[in-house]
Amino acid sequence: MNILQLVSAANLNGAMRHCYDLSCELAARGHRVLLGHKAGAWIAQQPMPDGVELIEMTFKRRLAELRRVAVVMKERHIDVIHTHSSSAHMFGALLSLLYHYPRVATSHNTFLQPHWWYCDRIIAPSKATARFQRWVNWVPRRCIDIIPNFINTTRLQAARTRNEVRRELGVEDDTFVIITVGEVFRRKNQELLVRALPSLISSGVKPLVLLIGKQDPAYRQLLDSCIQRLNVESHVRLMGQRSDIPDLLAASDIFCLPSRSEVMPIALLESMATGLPCVATNVGGVAELVRHNIDGLITKPGDLTALSNALLKIDRDPSLRATLGRAAQENVKASYSPEVCVPKIVECFEKCLSR
């Protein structure tokens, strides 16, 4: 099968990571992928296997650009279009309508948008996302396939040991390291995690929060103000975007996701795959991924007391921490591996072709 994959983001996020991993997995299974991306995008700088060809695009909805891409699609004998982010969805919808290609769109976010009505099929990474598409965007149930995001664990091998990374960070053995990975902005709600620190400190915990990800300037200013007001500067490190995330996960004790909303967060899957227990808010598909009291703890969104208590519970019980981490790793291996998920995505493509 010849597949056009479109992702219009520039920086690394969950949709782009999924698109890249999926392109590599499809190529490994004998399919050919034409991968459309913006100039300078993170995905264009990654190593590509045989079977994946890059095409730079503007994603501007202009007839000249649509024609240019359509010519390449015809030359490459594209069978199906698969889109991953908002501008890519709209551009893919126009390609599909003008040139009669079947289109699959993966719902990495939940917005009211008209392009969903012009999909042959929609991949929803969670049941919660499928419900949103049915109730808000009025997508017929028959057009939706629920297929979770997957993780290729080979790229999550740490290059350094836990002790080496902690020494480099200047972290003592009894420090409780809490990591969260994702863009530092309002939706991820890292402020709630910072506000939980005084409660942990007063309970005798020595916490250190590592915030990994691109920083929204306005939200960073709000976060800095919160950190200074609570006098927890020595307990928080805003580390920006990092290329050594597996090492940082290995050096941590727990992954925390205090988000206001999510679909199926790749960063959470990555942390679970490395054997980290997690505390996460009950938003989107998180509760479908994290089984409460089995491989993590789920708290109510915005509930500061519940989040603080969950973190404290895991800190005080090393046995529970280890049990949750092992269960998380086994859960990802059983249900969120490429071997489980990619054949379902290919089957979704085949449903489009059969129409």
C-alpha positions as a Markdown table, in Angstrom:
| # | Residue | x | y | z |
|---|---|---|---|---|
| 1 | Met | 0.0 | 0.0 | 0.0 |
| 2 | Asn | 1.2 | 3.6 | -0.8 |
| 3 | Ile | 0.3 | 6.0 | 2.0 |
| 4 | Leu | 0.5 | 9.8 | 2.2 |
| 5 | Gln | 1.1 | 10.8 | 5.8 |
| 6 | Leu | 0.5 | 14.5 | 6.6 |
| 7 | Val | 1.6 | 16.3 | 9.8 |
| 8 | Ser | 1.6 | 20.1 | 9.9 |
| 9 | Ala | 3.2 | 20.8 | 13.3 |
| 10 | Ala | 6.8 | 22.2 | 13.3 |
| 11 | Asn | 7.9 | 21.2 | 16.8 |
| 12 | Leu | 7.9 | 17.8 | 18.4 |
| 13 | Asn | 4.5 | 16.9 | 20.0 |
| 14 | Gly | 2.5 | 13.7 | 20.4 |
| 15 | Ala | 0.9 | 13.9 | 17.0 |
| 16 | Met | 4.3 | 14.3 | 15.3 |
| 17 | Arg | 5.9 | 11.5 | 17.4 |
| 18 | His | 3.1 | 9.2 | 16.5 |
| 19 | Cys | 3.3 | 10.1 | 12.8 |
| 20 | Tyr | 7.0 | 9.4 | 12.7 |
| 21 | Asp | 6.8 | 6.1 | 14.6 |
| 22 | Leu | 3.9 | 5.0 | 12.4 |
| 23 | Ser | 5.7 | 5.9 | 9.2 |
| 24 | Cys | 8.7 | 3.8 | 10.2 |
| 25 | Glu | 6.5 | 0.9 | 11.3 |
| 26 | Leu | 4.6 | 0.9 | 8.0 |
| 27 | Ala | 7.8 | 0.9 | 6.0 |
| 28 | Ala | 9.1 | -2.0 | 8.0 |
| 29 | Arg | 6.0 | -3.9 | 7.0 |
| 30 | Gly | 6.5 | -3.4 | 3.3 |
| 31 | His | 4.3 | -0.3 | 2.7 |
| 32 | Arg | 5.6 | 2.9 | 1.1 |
| 33 | Val | 5.1 | 6.2 | 2.8 |
| 34 | Leu | 5.2 | 9.7 | 1.4 |
| 35 | Leu | 5.5 | 12.0 | 4.4 |
| 36 | Gly | 4.4 | 15.6 | 4.1 |
| 37 | His | 5.9 | 18.1 | 6.5 |
| 38 | Lys | 6.5 | 21.8 | 7.0 |
| 39 | Ala | 9.9 | 23.4 | 6.3 |
| 40 | Gly | 12.3 | 22.9 | 9.2 |
| 41 | Ala | 9.9 | 20.5 | 11.1 |
| 42 | Trp | 11.4 | 18.2 | 13.7 |
| 43 | Ile | 10.2 | 15.2 | 11.8 |
| 44 | Ala | 12.2 | 16.1 | 8.7 |
| 45 | Gln | 15.4 | 16.0 | 10.7 |
| 46 | Gln | 14.9 | 12.4 | 11.9 |
| 47 | Pro | 16.5 | 9.3 | 10.3 |
| 48 | Met | 14.1 | 7.7 | 7.8 |
| 49 | Pro | 14.1 | 4.0 | 6.8 |
| 50 | Asp | 13.9 | 2.8 | 3.3 |
| 51 | Gly | 10.3 | 3.1 | 2.1 |
| 52 | Val | 9.7 | 6.6 | 3.6 |
| 53 | Glu | 10.1 | 9.6 | 1.3 |
| 54 | Leu | 9.8 | 13.2 | 2.5 |
| 55 | Ile | 7.9 | 16.0 | 0.8 |
| 56 | Glu | 8.1 | 19.6 | 2.1 |
| 57 | Met | 4.7 | 21.4 | 2.1 |
| 58 | Thr | 3.3 | 24.7 | 3.1 |
| 59 | Phe | -0.2 | 23.3 | 4.0 |
| 60 | Lys | -1.6 | 26.6 | 2.6 |
| 61 | Arg | -5.0 | 25.9 | 1.1 |
| 62 | Arg | -4.1 | 27.3 | -2.3 |
| 63 | Leu | -4.9 | 25.6 | -5.6 |
| 64 | Ala | -1.3 | 25.7 | -6.8 |
| 65 | Glu | 0.0 | 23.9 | -3.7 |
| 66 | Leu | -2.8 | 21.4 | -3.9 |
| 67 | Arg | -2.0 | 20.7 | -7.5 |
| 68 | Arg | 1.7 | 20.4 | -6.8 |
| 69 | Val | 1.2 | 17.8 | -4.1 |
| 70 | Ala | -1.4 | 16.0 | -6.2 |
| 71 | Val | 1.1 | 15.5 | -9.0 |
| 72 | Val | 3.5 | 13.9 | -6.6 |
| 73 | Met | 0.8 | 11.7 | -5.2 |
| 74 | Lys | -0.1 | 10.5 | -8.7 |
| 75 | Glu | 3.5 | 9.8 | -9.5 |
| 76 | Arg | 3.9 | 7.8 | -6.3 |
| 77 | His | 0.6 | 5.9 | -6.8 |
| 78 | Ile | -0.8 | 7.0 | -3.5 |
| 79 | Asp | -3.7 | 4.8 | -2.3 |
| 80 | Val | -4.8 | 6.6 | 0.9 |
| 81 | Ile | -4.2 | 9.9 | 2.8 |
| 82 | His | -3.6 | 9.8 | 6.5 |
| 83 | Thr | -3.6 | 13.2 | 8.4 |
| 84 | His | -2.5 | 14.0 | 12.0 |
| 85 | Ser | -2.9 | 17.7 | 12.9 |
| 86 | Ser | -5.2 | 20.6 | 12.2 |
| 87 | Ser | -3.7 | 22.2 | 9.1 |
| 88 | Ala | -2.9 | 18.7 | 7.8 |
| 89 | His | -6.5 | 17.6 | 8.3 |
| 90 | Met | -7.8 | 20.6 | 6.3 |
| 91 | Phe | -5.3 | 20.2 | 3.5 |
| 92 | Gly | -5.9 | 16.5 | 3.4 |
| 93 | Ala | -9.7 | 17.0 | 3.2 |
| 94 | Leu | -9.2 | 19.3 | 0.2 |
| 95 | Leu | -6.9 | 16.8 | -1.5 |
| 96 | Ser | -9.5 | 14.1 | -0.9 |
| 97 | Leu | -12.4 | 16.2 | -2.2 |
| 98 | Leu | -10.6 | 17.6 | -5.3 |
| 99 | Tyr | -8.7 | 14.5 | -6.4 |
| 100 | His | -10.9 | 11.7 | -5.0 |
| 101 | Tyr | -8.4 | 10.0 | -2.6 |
| 102 | Pro | -9.8 | 8.2 | 0.4 |
| 103 | Arg | -8.7 | 9.8 | 3.7 |
| 104 | Val | -8.2 | 8.6 | 7.3 |
| 105 | Ala | -7.7 | 11.2 | 10.1 |
| 106 | Thr | -6.3 | 10.5 | 13.5 |
| 107 | Ser | -7.9 | 12.6 | 16.2 |
| 108 | His | -5.0 | 13.7 | 18.4 |
| 109 | Asn | -7.0 | 16.7 | 19.7 |
| 110 | Thr | -10.7 | 17.3 | 20.4 |
| 111 | Phe | -12.0 | 20.4 | 18.7 |
| 112 | Leu | -15.2 | 21.3 | 16.9 |
| 113 | Gln | -14.0 | 21.4 | 13.3 |
| 114 | Pro | -15.8 | 20.9 | 9.9 |
| 115 | His | -13.0 | 18.8 | 8.3 |
| 116 | Trp | -14.0 | 15.7 | 10.3 |
| 117 | Trp | -17.2 | 15.5 | 8.3 |
| 118 | Tyr | -15.2 | 14.8 | 5.1 |
| 119 | Cys | -13.2 | 11.8 | 6.4 |
| 120 | Asp | -13.8 | 8.3 | 5.1 |
| 121 | Arg | -12.7 | 7.0 | 8.5 |
| 122 | Ile | -11.5 | 8.5 | 11.8 |
| 123 | Ile | -9.0 | 6.9 | 14.2 |
| 124 | Ala | -9.8 | 7.8 | 17.8 |
| 125 | Pro | -7.0 | 6.9 | 20.2 |
| 126 | Ser | -9.5 | 6.5 | 23.1 |
| 127 | Lys | -13.1 | 5.8 | 23.8 |
| 128 | Ala | -13.4 | 9.3 | 25.2 |
| 129 | Thr | -12.2 | 10.8 | 21.9 |
| 130 | Ala | -14.6 | 8.6 | 19.9 |
| 131 | Arg | -17.5 | 10.0 | 22.1 |
| 132 | Phe | -16.4 | 13.5 | 21.4 |
| 133 | Gln | -16.3 | 13.0 | 17.7 |
| 134 | Arg | -19.8 | 11.5 | 17.8 |
| 135 | Trp | -21.4 | 14.0 | 20.1 |
| 136 | Val | -19.6 | 17.2 | 19.1 |
| 137 | Asn | -18.6 | 16.7 | 15.5 |
| 138 | Trp | -21.5 | 14.4 | 14.6 |
| 139 | Val | -19.3 | 11.7 | 13.1 |
| 140 | Pro | -21.3 | 8.5 | 12.6 |
| 141 | Arg | -20.2 | 5.7 | 14.8 |
| 142 | Arg | -19.6 | 3.4 | 11.8 |
| 143 | Cys | -16.9 | 5.7 | 10.6 |
| 144 | Ile | -14.8 | 5.6 | 13.8 |
| 145 | Asp | -12.1 | 3.1 | 14.7 |
| 146 | Ile | -10.8 | 3.2 | 18.3 |
| 147 | Ile | -7.1 | 2.4 | 18.0 |
| 148 | Pro | -4.8 | 3.6 | 20.8 |
| 149 | Asn | -1.4 | 5.2 | 20.2 |
| 150 | Phe | 1.5 | 2.9 | 20.5 |
| 151 | Ile | 5.1 | 3.1 | 21.7 |
| 152 | Asn | 8.2 | 1.6 | 20.2 |
| 153 | Thr | 10.2 | 0.9 | 23.3 |
| 154 | Thr | 13.6 | 0.5 | 21.5 |
| 155 | Arg | 14.0 | 4.3 | 21.5 |
| 156 | Leu | 13.4 | 4.5 | 25.2 |
| 157 | Gln | 16.6 | 2.7 | 26.3 |
| 158 | Ala | 18.6 | 4.9 | 28.7 |
| 159 | Ala | 22.2 | 5.7 | 27.7 |
| 160 | Arg | 23.2 | 6.3 | 31.3 |
| 161 | Thr | 22.4 | 4.7 | 34.6 |
| 162 | Arg | 20.0 | 6.2 | 37.2 |
| 163 | Asn | 22.8 | 7.0 | 39.5 |
| 164 | Glu | 24.9 | 8.7 | 36.8 |
| 165 | Val | 22.0 | 10.9 | 35.8 |
| 166 | Arg | 21.1 | 11.8 | 39.4 |
| 167 | Arg | 24.8 | 12.7 | 40.1 |
| 168 | Glu | 24.9 | 14.9 | 37.1 |
| 169 | Leu | 21.7 | 16.6 | 38.2 |
| 170 | Gly | 23.0 | 17.0 | 41.8 |
| 171 | Val | 20.2 | 14.9 | 43.2 |
| 172 | Glu | 20.6 | 13.1 | 46.5 |
| 173 | Asp | 19.6 | 9.4 | 46.9 |
| 174 | Asp | 16.6 | 10.3 | 49.2 |
| 175 | Thr | 15.2 | 13.0 | 46.8 |
| 176 | Phe | 11.8 | 12.1 | 45.4 |
| 177 | Val | 12.1 | 13.0 | 41.7 |
| 178 | Ile | 8.8 | 13.8 | 39.9 |
| 179 | Ile | 9.0 | 14.2 | 36.2 |
| 180 | Thr | 6.5 | 15.5 | 33.7 |
| 181 | Val | 7.1 | 15.7 | 30.0 |
| 182 | Gly | 5.1 | 17.9 | 27.6 |
| 183 | Glu | 4.7 | 21.5 | 26.5 |
| 184 | Val | 4.7 | 23.8 | 29.5 |
| 185 | Phe | 1.4 | 25.6 | 28.9 |
| 186 | Arg | -2.0 | 26.0 | 30.4 |
| 187 | Arg | -3.6 | 22.8 | 29.2 |
| 188 | Lys | -0.9 | 20.7 | 30.8 |
| 189 | Asn | -1.4 | 22.5 | 34.1 |
| 190 | Gln | 2.0 | 22.1 | 35.5 |
| 191 | Glu | 1.1 | 24.8 | 38.0 |
| 192 | Leu | -1.0 | 22.3 | 39.9 |
| 193 | Leu | 2.0 | 20.1 | 40.4 |
| 194 | Val | 4.0 | 23.1 | 41.7 |
| 195 | Arg | 1.3 | 24.0 | 44.1 |
| 196 | Ala | 1.4 | 20.4 | 45.5 |
| 197 | Leu | 5.0 | 20.8 | 46.7 |
| 198 | Pro | 4.5 | 22.7 | 50.0 |
| 199 | Ser | 2.2 | 19.9 | 51.2 |
| 200 | Leu | 4.8 | 17.3 | 50.3 |
| 201 | Ile | 7.6 | 19.3 | 51.9 |
| 202 | Ser | 5.6 | 19.7 | 55.1 |
| 203 | Ser | 5.1 | 15.9 | 55.2 |
| 204 | Gly | 8.8 | 15.3 | 55.2 |
| 205 | Val | 9.3 | 14.6 | 51.5 |
| 206 | Lys | 12.3 | 16.0 | 49.6 |
| 207 | Pro | 10.7 | 16.5 | 46.2 |
| 208 | Leu | 12.3 | 17.7 | 43.0 |
| 209 | Val | 10.0 | 18.4 | 40.0 |
| 210 | Leu | 11.6 | 18.2 | 36.5 |
| 211 | Leu | 9.5 | 20.0 | 33.9 |
| 212 | Ile | 10.6 | 18.9 | 30.4 |
| 213 | Gly | 9.2 | 20.5 | 27.2 |
| 214 | Lys | 8.9 | 23.7 | 25.2 |
| 215 | Gln | 7.7 | 26.6 | 27.3 |
| 216 | Asp | 4.9 | 29.0 | 26.5 |
| 217 | Pro | 6.2 | 32.4 | 27.5 |
| 218 | Ala | 3.0 | 33.7 | 29.2 |
| 219 | Tyr | 2.5 | 30.4 | 31.1 |
| 220 | Arg | 6.2 | 30.3 | 32.1 |
| 221 | Gln | 5.8 | 33.8 | 33.6 |
| 222 | Leu | 2.7 | 32.6 | 35.6 |
| 223 | Leu | 4.6 | 29.5 | 36.7 |
| 224 | Asp | 7.7 | 31.5 | 37.8 |
| 225 | Ser | 5.4 | 33.7 | 39.9 |
| 226 | Cys | 3.8 | 30.7 | 41.5 |
| 227 | Ile | 7.2 | 29.1 | 42.3 |
| 228 | Gln | 8.5 | 32.3 | 43.9 |
| 229 | Arg | 5.3 | 32.9 | 45.9 |
| 230 | Leu | 5.4 | 29.3 | 47.3 |
| 231 | Asn | 9.2 | 29.6 | 47.9 |
| 232 | Val | 9.9 | 26.3 | 46.2 |
| 233 | Glu | 12.6 | 27.5 | 43.7 |
| 234 | Ser | 15.0 | 24.8 | 44.8 |
| 235 | His | 12.4 | 22.1 | 44.2 |
| 236 | Val | 11.5 | 22.9 | 40.6 |
| 237 | Arg | 13.7 | 22.7 | 37.4 |
| 238 | Leu | 12.3 | 24.0 | 34.1 |
| 239 | Met | 14.6 | 22.1 | 31.7 |
| 240 | Gly | 13.2 | 23.0 | 28.3 |
| 241 | Gln | 13.3 | 20.6 | 25.5 |
| 242 | Arg | 15.7 | 17.7 | 26.0 |
| 243 | Ser | 17.1 | 14.9 | 23.8 |
| 244 | Asp | 17.9 | 12.7 | 26.8 |
| 245 | Ile | 14.4 | 12.0 | 28.0 |
| 246 | Pro | 15.0 | 8.2 | 28.5 |
| 247 | Asp | 17.9 | 9.0 | 30.9 |
| 248 | Leu | 15.7 | 11.5 | 32.8 |
| 249 | Leu | 12.9 | 9.0 | 33.1 |
| 250 | Ala | 15.4 | 6.4 | 34.5 |
| 251 | Ala | 16.5 | 8.9 | 37.1 |
| 252 | Ser | 13.0 | 9.7 | 38.2 |
| 253 | Asp | 10.7 | 8.1 | 40.8 |
| 254 | Ile | 7.3 | 8.9 | 39.4 |
| 255 | Phe | 5.7 | 10.5 | 36.3 |
| 256 | Cys | 3.0 | 13.1 | 37.0 |
| 257 | Leu | 0.4 | 14.3 | 34.4 |
| 258 | Pro | -1.7 | 17.1 | 36.0 |
| 259 | Ser | -3.4 | 18.1 | 32.7 |
| 260 | Arg | -6.7 | 19.8 | 32.2 |
| 261 | Ser | -7.4 | 17.8 | 29.0 |
| 262 | Glu | -5.7 | 15.1 | 27.0 |
| 263 | Val | -6.5 | 12.5 | 24.3 |
| 264 | Met | -4.0 | 9.7 | 24.6 |
| 265 | Pro | -0.7 | 11.2 | 25.8 |
| 266 | Ile | 2.4 | 9.7 | 24.2 |
| 267 | Ala | 4.6 | 11.0 | 27.1 |
| 268 | Leu | 2.5 | 9.0 | 29.6 |
| 269 | Leu | 2.9 | 5.9 | 27.5 |
| 270 | Glu | 6.6 | 6.4 | 27.3 |
| 271 | Ser | 7.0 | 6.7 | 31.1 |
| 272 | Met | 4.9 | 3.6 | 31.7 |
| 273 | Ala | 6.9 | 1.7 | 29.1 |
| 274 | Thr | 10.1 | 2.4 | 31.2 |
| 275 | Gly | 8.4 | 1.1 | 34.3 |
| 276 | Leu | 7.6 | 4.4 | 36.0 |
| 277 | Pro | 4.5 | 4.5 | 38.2 |
| 278 | Cys | 2.3 | 7.5 | 37.4 |
| 279 | Val | -0.1 | 9.9 | 38.9 |
| 280 | Ala | -2.5 | 11.5 | 36.3 |
| 281 | Thr | -5.7 | 13.4 | 36.2 |
| 282 | Asn | -8.8 | 11.7 | 34.9 |
| 283 | Val | -9.1 | 13.5 | 31.5 |
| 284 | Gly | -9.6 | 12.2 | 28.0 |
| 285 | Gly | -8.3 | 8.7 | 27.5 |
| 286 | Val | -6.0 | 8.7 | 30.5 |
| 287 | Ala | -8.2 | 6.5 | 32.7 |
| 288 | Glu | -8.4 | 4.0 | 29.8 |
| 289 | Leu | -4.6 | 3.8 | 29.8 |
| 290 | Val | -3.8 | 4.0 | 33.5 |
| 291 | Arg | -5.7 | 1.5 | 35.6 |
| 292 | His | -6.2 | 3.1 | 39.0 |
| 293 | Asn | -4.4 | 1.3 | 41.8 |
| 294 | Ile | -3.0 | -1.2 | 39.3 |
| 295 | Asp | -0.3 | 0.7 | 37.3 |
| 296 | Gly | -0.9 | 4.2 | 38.6 |
| 297 | Leu | -3.1 | 6.5 | 40.5 |
| 298 | Ile | -5.9 | 8.6 | 38.9 |
| 299 | Thr | -7.0 | 11.9 | 40.5 |
| 300 | Lys | -9.8 | 14.4 | 39.8 |
| 301 | Pro | -8.7 | 17.3 | 37.4 |
| 302 | Gly | -7.7 | 20.4 | 39.4 |
| 303 | Asp | -8.0 | 18.6 | 42.8 |
| 304 | Leu | -4.8 | 19.8 | 44.6 |
| 305 | Thr | -5.4 | 17.7 | 47.7 |
| 306 | Ala | -6.0 | 14.5 | 45.8 |
| 307 | Leu | -2.8 | 15.1 | 43.7 |
| 308 | Ser | -0.7 | 15.8 | 46.8 |
| 309 | Asn | -2.1 | 12.7 | 48.6 |
| 310 | Ala | -1.4 | 10.5 | 45.6 |
| 311 | Leu | 2.2 | 11.7 | 45.3 |
| 312 | Leu | 2.7 | 11.3 | 49.0 |
| 313 | Lys | 1.3 | 7.8 | 49.0 |
| 314 | Ile | 3.7 | 6.6 | 46.3 |
| 315 | Asp | 6.7 | 8.3 | 48.0 |
| 316 | Arg | 5.9 | 6.6 | 51.3 |
| 317 | Asp | 5.5 | 3.1 | 49.9 |
| 318 | Pro | 8.5 | 1.9 | 47.8 |
| 319 | Ser | 6.8 | -1.5 | 47.4 |
| 320 | Leu | 3.7 | 0.1 | 45.9 |
| 321 | Arg | 5.9 | 2.2 | 43.6 |
| 322 | Ala | 7.7 | -0.9 | 42.3 |
| 323 | Thr | 4.4 | -2.9 | 41.9 |
| 324 | Leu | 2.7 | 0.0 | 39.9 |
| 325 | Gly | 5.8 | 0.4 | 37.7 |
| 326 | Arg | 5.9 | -3.3 | 36.8 |
| 327 | Ala | 2.2 | -3.4 | 36.0 |
| 328 | Ala | 2.5 | -0.2 | 33.9 |
| 329 | Gln | 5.3 | -1.8 | 31.8 |
| 330 | Glu | 3.4 | -5.0 | 31.3 |
| 331 | Asn | 0.2 | -3.0 | 30.3 |
| 332 | Val | 2.1 | -1.1 | 27.6 |
| 333 | Lys | 3.7 | -4.2 | 26.2 |
| 334 | Ala | 0.4 | -6.1 | 26.1 |
| 335 | Ser | -1.8 | -3.4 | 24.6 |
| 336 | Tyr | 0.2 | -0.5 | 23.2 |
| 337 | Ser | 3.0 | -2.0 | 21.2 |
| 338 | Pro | 3.4 | -1.6 | 17.4 |
| 339 | Glu | 2.7 | -5.3 | 17.0 |
| 340 | Val | -0.7 | -4.8 | 18.5 |
| 341 | Cys | -1.7 | -1.4 | 17.1 |
| 342 | Val | -0.2 | -1.0 | 13.6 |
| 343 | Pro | -2.1 | -3.9 | 12.0 |
| 344 | Lys | -5.3 | -2.3 | 13.2 |
| 345 | Ile | -4.3 | 1.0 | 11.5 |
| 346 | Val | -3.5 | -0.9 | 8.3 |
| 347 | Glu | -6.9 | -2.6 | 8.5 |
| 348 | Cys | -8.5 | 0.9 | 8.8 |
| 349 | Phe | -6.7 | 2.0 | 5.6 |
| 350 | Glu | -8.0 | -1.2 | 3.9 |
| 351 | Lys | -11.6 | -0.3 | 4.9 |
| 352 | Cys | -11.2 | 3.0 | 3.0 |
| 353 | Leu | -9.8 | 1.2 | -0.1 |
| 354 | Ser | -12.6 | -1.3 | -0.1 |
| 355 | Arg | -15.1 | 1.6 | -0.3 |
